[in-house]
């Protein structure tokens, strides 16, 4: 997204045109959850949604939060605490039977699965709009819907074309070129990079998690290149400021820089690229009326109208069939929609990721700090 302003206005027009039949949202039944109560529960002044910053929160606001407020009159506050930082706070609140610090967590599916297995998530299987979503919305390996996946994404190799006069990079090993020392970027915990590093280091995906030494050896070589380490908003900024030439990042961040006038492109290298999902979930311990309205928010987030605007902003494939891809992403390998589109994407089970991700993050950070 650009500055978010025009898209917010556009989202209102698209959403209101698509939901005119809802009318003024006189009751909760407009979102389909009204039957559980004799009357609409009391509305809180606001609900708090944990979100990622930059273009991520801009897109959520434009596609979901603003239209939710338009319908319900409930303000939405976006808490930009990082997902790994909010997690222990939520877990502690639930364990101590305190009201959690947020109403809804917009989270990676792997992190959310950890919370679901810990028993701190509310059941969302009664959301009416689940009948309209694809299988991608269902968290794998969990009973019911403690999480609702909302879209998929790819950790691409983003690059600055002017640094590749002979053509686009075809392998993650391009990061090892001495001319890019100090000009490559990764997430600060290595997320998205562990699996392609396993292949680029001469290992096999089927050896994950038993033997990931090839990945760690490759990451040790990357460390010698003095990479910049950060979070989603950082990648867009680094590309815009001309500080990096290559990055392992979600395509959304590269696309945002491109929208802002930066000459940037991205590829799925020959070793493959990680495909994953994010989702929404609600921590246990909310007052009953606030739980109700938090569910309304997630139910709204999986409508076609909200997803179309939200995911146009992110450039990601959603979980509602029939969404129209943004014009600039039709046929793009980072926007898979058909089975063949997943052939070069790496998908590792949530169970394996949940069991090992903390160790992988720790190992990556130890290498980078060593």
C-alpha positions in Angstrom: 0.0 0.0 0.0 1.0 3.6 -0.4 0.1 5.9 2.5 -3.2 4.1 3.2 -5.4 7.1 2.8 -6.8 6.5 -0.7 -7.1 2.8 0.0 -9.1 3.5 3.1 -11.5 5.7 1.2 -11.7 3.1 -1.6 -12.3 0.3 1.0 -15.3 2.2 2.3 -16.8 2.6 -1.1 -16.2 -1.1 -2.0 -17.4 -2.4 1.3 -20.5 -0.3 1.5 -21.4 -1.1 -2.1 -21.0 -4.8 -1.4 -22.9 -4.8 1.8 -25.7 -2.3 1.2 -28.2 -4.9 2.0 -26.9 -5.1 5.6 -28.5 -1.6 6.2 -27.5 0.3 9.3 -26.4 -2.8 11.2 -29.3 -2.4 13.7 -28.5 -5.7 15.4 -25.8 -8.3 15.7 -27.7 -10.6 13.4 -26.3 -8.7 10.5 -23.0 -10.5 11.0 -24.8 -13.8 11.7 -24.1 -14.3 15.4 -27.2 -12.8 16.9 -29.1 -16.0 17.7 -26.8 -16.7 20.7 -28.3 -13.8 22.7 -31.8 -12.6 23.4 -30.6 -9.2 22.5 -27.4 -7.6 21.2 -24.7 -7.6 24.0 -23.4 -4.3 25.3 -20.8 -2.8 23.0 -17.4 -2.0 24.4 -16.0 1.4 23.5 -13.2 -0.3 21.6 -11.6 -3.6 20.8 -7.8 -4.1 20.7 -6.3 -6.0 17.8 -2.6 -6.9 17.9 -1.1 -6.2 14.4 2.2 -5.7 12.5 3.1 -2.2 11.7 3.7 -0.4 8.4 1.7 -1.5 5.3 0.4 -4.5 7.3 -1.6 -2.5 9.8 -2.6 0.0 7.0 -4.1 -2.8 5.0 -5.9 -4.3 8.0 -7.4 -0.9 8.9 -8.5 -0.3 5.4 -10.0 -3.7 4.8 -11.4 -4.9 8.1 -11.1 -2.4 11.0 -12.6 0.7 9.4 -15.6 -1.1 8.0 -16.2 -3.0 11.3 -16.3 0.4 13.1 -18.6 1.7 10.3 -21.0 -1.2 11.0 -20.8 -1.5 14.7 -19.7 1.9 16.1 -16.9 0.1 18.0 -13.5 1.7 17.7 -10.6 -0.6 16.8 -7.2 0.1 18.4 -4.2 -1.6 16.8 -1.6 -2.8 19.3 1.7 -3.0 17.4 3.6 -5.1 20.0 5.5 -7.8 18.1 3.8 -11.2 18.1 6.6 -12.9 20.0 6.5 -10.2 22.7 2.7 -10.3 23.2 2.6 -14.1 23.5 4.0 -14.5 27.0 1.8 -11.6 28.2 -1.3 -13.3 26.9 -0.3 -16.7 28.3 0.4 -15.2 31.7 -2.9 -13.3 31.8 -4.9 -16.5 31.0 -2.9 -18.6 33.5 -3.6 -16.0 36.2 -7.2 -15.6 35.2 -6.8 -11.9 34.4 -8.4 -10.1 31.4 -5.9 -10.4 28.5 -4.2 -7.3 27.2 -5.8 -7.7 23.7 -9.1 -8.9 22.2 -7.7 -10.4 19.0 -4.3 -11.5 18.0 -3.2 -11.3 14.4 -0.5 -13.9 14.5 1.5 -16.4 12.5 -0.2 -19.7 12.3 2.8 -21.4 14.0 2.7 -19.0 16.9 -1.1 -19.2 17.1 -0.8 -23.0 17.2 1.5 -22.9 20.2 -1.2 -20.8 22.0 -4.0 -23.2 20.9 -2.0 -26.2 22.2 -1.5 -24.4 25.4 -5.3 -24.0 25.8 -5.4 -20.2 25.8 -7.5 -19.7 22.7 -11.3 -19.4 22.3 -13.2 -21.7 20.0 -14.2 -19.9 16.8 -16.1 -22.8 15.1 -19.4 -21.0 15.5 -18.5 -18.2 13.1 -21.1 -18.3 10.4 -18.8 -17.2 7.6 -16.6 -20.3 8.1 -19.1 -22.0 5.7 -17.8 -19.7 2.9 -14.0 -20.2 3.3 -11.5 -22.6 1.6 -9.5 -25.4 3.4 -6.6 -22.9 3.8 -8.6 -21.3 6.7 -8.5 -24.5 8.8 -5.5 -24.9 11.1 -3.9 -28.2 10.3 -3.6 -30.7 13.2 -5.9 -28.9 15.6 -9.5 -29.8 16.6 -12.1 -27.2 15.6 -11.1 -23.6 14.9 -9.0 -22.3 17.8 -7.5 -20.1 15.0 -8.9 -19.0 11.7 -6.2 -18.7 9.0 -6.9 -15.7 6.9 -4.4 -15.8 4.0 -1.2 -17.4 2.7 2.2 -15.8 1.9 5.6 -16.6 0.4 9.0 -15.6 1.7 10.5 -14.5 -1.6 14.0 -13.5 -2.6 13.5 -9.8 -3.2 16.2 -7.9 -5.2 17.1 -4.6 -6.7 17.2 -5.1 -10.5 20.0 -2.6 -11.1 22.3 -4.8 -9.0 21.7 -7.7 -11.4 22.5 -6.5 -14.9 22.9 -10.1 -16.1 19.3 -11.0 -15.1 17.5 -11.9 -11.9 19.1 -14.1 -9.3 18.0 -17.8 -9.5 19.4 -19.1 -6.2 19.6 -18.1 -2.6 23.4 -18.5 -3.0 23.3 -15.1 -4.7 23.4 -13.6 -1.2 27.0 -15.0 -0.8 28.4 -12.8 -3.6 31.1 -10.6 -1.9 29.7 -7.4 -3.6 26.6 -7.7 -1.5 28.4 -7.7 1.9 26.4 -5.5 4.2 23.6 -5.2 1.6 21.4 -8.2 2.3 18.6 -8.5 4.8 16.9 -11.2 6.8 14.3 -11.4 9.6 16.0 -11.1 13.0 15.0 -14.7 13.9 15.6 -16.1 10.4 12.0 -16.9 9.9 11.3 -17.9 6.2 15.0 -18.6 5.6 15.7 -21.8 7.5 14.1 -24.1 4.9 15.6 -22.7 1.7 18.9 -22.5 3.6 18.7 -26.2 4.2 18.5 -26.8 0.4 21.0 -24.1 -0.5 23.4 -25.7 2.0 23.2 -29.1 0.2 20.7 -30.7 2.6 17.2 -32.2 2.0 13.9 -31.0 3.2 12.9 -34.4 4.3 15.8 -34.2 6.9 14.0 -31.4 8.7 14.1 -31.3 11.7 16.4 -34.3 12.3 19.5 -33.0 10.4 19.5 -29.3 9.7 23.3 -28.9 9.8 23.3 -27.9 6.1 21.0 -25.0 7.0 23.2 -23.8 9.9 26.3 -24.1 7.8 24.8 -22.0 5.0 23.5 -19.4 7.5 27.0 -19.2 9.0 28.2 -18.2 5.5 25.5 -15.6 5.3 26.5 -14.2 8.7 29.9 -13.4 7.1 28.0 -11.1 4.7 27.0 -8.9 7.6 23.2 -9.0 6.9 20.8 -6.4 8.2 18.3 -8.0 10.6 14.8 -6.7 11.2 11.0 -6.9 11.0 8.5 -6.3 8.3 8.5 -2.5 8.2 12.3 -2.5 8.1 12.5 -4.2 4.7 10.4 -1.6 2.9 12.4 1.2 4.5 15.8 -0.4 3.6 14.8 -0.9 0.0 13.4 2.6 -0.2 16.6 4.1 1.3 18.8 2.1 -1.1 20.5 0.3 1.8 20.1 -3.3 0.5 20.1 -5.2 -2.7 18.8 -8.6 -1.6 16.4 -9.8 1.1 14.5 -12.8 2.3 11.1 -11.2 3.1 7.4 -11.6 2.6 6.5 -10.4 -0.9 4.2 -7.7 0.7 7.2 -5.7 1.9 8.9 -5.7 -1.5 5.6 -4.8 -3.2 5.1 -1.9 -0.8 8.5 -0.5 -1.7 7.7 -0.9 -5.4 4.4 1.0 -4.9 6.5 3.8 -3.4 8.6 4.1 -6.5 11.5 1.8 -5.7 12.8 -0.3 -8.6 12.5 -3.8 -7.0 11.5 -7.3 -8.0 11.3 -10.7 -6.5 11.6 -14.4 -7.4 11.0 -17.9 -6.0 14.6 -19.3 -6.3 15.4 -22.8 -7.6 15.7 -24.1 -4.0 12.2 -23.0 -3.3 10.6 -20.5 -0.9 8.7 -21.0 2.3 4.9 -20.8 2.1 3.0 -20.1 5.3 -0.2 -18.7 6.7 -1.3 -16.1 9.3 -4.5 -16.1 11.3 -6.7 -14.5 13.9 -7.5 -15.8 17.3 -9.1 -14.7 20.6 -7.5 -15.3 24.0 -9.6 -16.7 26.8 -10.6 -14.5 29.7 -12.5 -11.7 28.0 -15.8 -10.5 29.4 -18.7 -12.2 27.6 -19.8 -9.2 25.7 -16.3 -8.4 24.6 -15.8 -12.0 23.4 -18.9 -11.7 21.4 -17.8 -8.5 19.6 -14.3 -9.9 19.1 -15.9 -12.9 17.3 -17.9 -10.4 15.2 -14.6 -8.8 14.1 -13.1 -12.1 12.9 -16.3 -13.2 11.3 -16.2 -9.9 9.3 -12.5 -10.4 8.4 -13.5 -13.6 6.5 -16.1 -11.9 4.3 -15.3 -11.5 0.6 -15.7 -7.8 0.8 -13.3 -7.3 3.7 -10.7 -9.8 2.4 -10.7 -8.2 -1.1 -9.6 -4.8 0.3 -7.4 -6.1 3.1 -5.5 -8.5 0.9 -5.3 -6.1 -2.1 -3.3 -4.0 0.3 -1.1 -6.9 1.2 -0.9 -8.6 -2.2 -1.7 -12.0 -0.7 -4.1 -14.8 -1.6 -7.0 -15.1 0.9 -9.2 -17.9 2.1 -12.5 -16.8 0.5 -13.0 -18.2 -3.0 -13.5 -15.8 -5.8 -11.2 -13.0 -4.7 -9.7 -11.0 -7.6 -5.9 -10.9 -7.6 -4.4 -7.4 -7.8 -3.5 -6.7 -11.4 0.2 -6.6 -10.7 0.2 -10.1 -9.2 -1.7 -12.1 -11.7 0.5 -15.1 -12.5 3.1 -14.0 -9.9 4.8 -17.0 -8.1 4.3 -15.2 -4.8 0.5 -15.3 -5.3 -0.4 -19.0 -5.6 -4.0 -19.8 -6.4 -3.8 -23.2 -8.2 -2.2 -26.5 -7.2 0.6 -26.1 -9.8 1.5 -22.8 -8.2 2.7 -24.6 -5.0 5.2 -26.9 -6.8 8.2 -24.7 -5.9 6.9 -23.6 -2.6 8.1 -25.2 0.7 5.4 -26.2 3.1 6.5 -27.8 6.4 3.8 -29.0 8.8 2.7 -26.7 11.6 3.4 -29.5 14.1 7.1 -29.7 13.1 7.3 -25.9 13.2 5.6 -25.6 16.6 7.9 -28.2 18.1 11.1 -26.7 16.7 10.7 -23.1 15.8 11.9 -21.7 19.1 15.1 -23.8 18.8 15.6 -22.7 15.2 15.2 -19.0 16.1 17.7 -19.5 19.0 20.2 -21.2 16.7 19.9 -18.5 14.1 20.4 -15.7 16.6 23.4 -17.5 18.1 25.0 -17.8 14.7 24.4 -14.1 13.9 25.7 -13.0 17.3 28.7 -15.3 17.3 
